[in-house]
Amino acid sequence: MKFGGIDIIIKKGDITEEKVDGIVNAANNTLLGGGGVDGAIHRKGGQSILEQCKKHSGCPTGEARITTAGNLPCKYVIHAVGPIYGRKDGMEEKLLYNAYYNSLKLADEYGLKSLSFPSISTGAYGYPIKEAVKIVKKALKDFSNRNSSLEEVSLVLFNEDDLKVYENYFNSSL
């Protein structure tokens, strides 16, 4: 499917294997690594990602920071911090939207043509995926109205259940 000039691809996979200009890391506020996607990116990407993350001195929820990709097959990692569900006084939706939108803006600022996202905040941070997917789609649609270098955005889901939620929502609400 296409939003504006951006091809949107939904697939099951391992984001650390994506051969794109940039991948998005579902990071925590420290940017120093953690579990899930964050831990996998830091492990596979190597020490250089951690060293660059330290220079950012963390990242507020809803914002994003960029580093090179170390040993990963992409060029950049955009570290986006999504909200922990139920802990942001009703601001979770806005913060999750901002995490996606700010990642897209940062990718555009760096001239990236292709970017892959995991499902931010839906793992350990407990955001219900059926709510999150609506926010993801809105952020992508809103961003696609901008004149951007981005040509392709992949939504890379780790398991079959999450893939089905994304496919069903994106296909049913075109």
Beta strands, then each sheet from edge to edge (+ up, - down):
strand 1: 2-3
strand 2: 6-12
strand 3: 22-27
strand 4: 64-68
strand 5: 76-81
strand 6: 114-117
strand 7: 152-157
sheet 1: 1+ 2- 7- 6- 3- 5- 4+
end
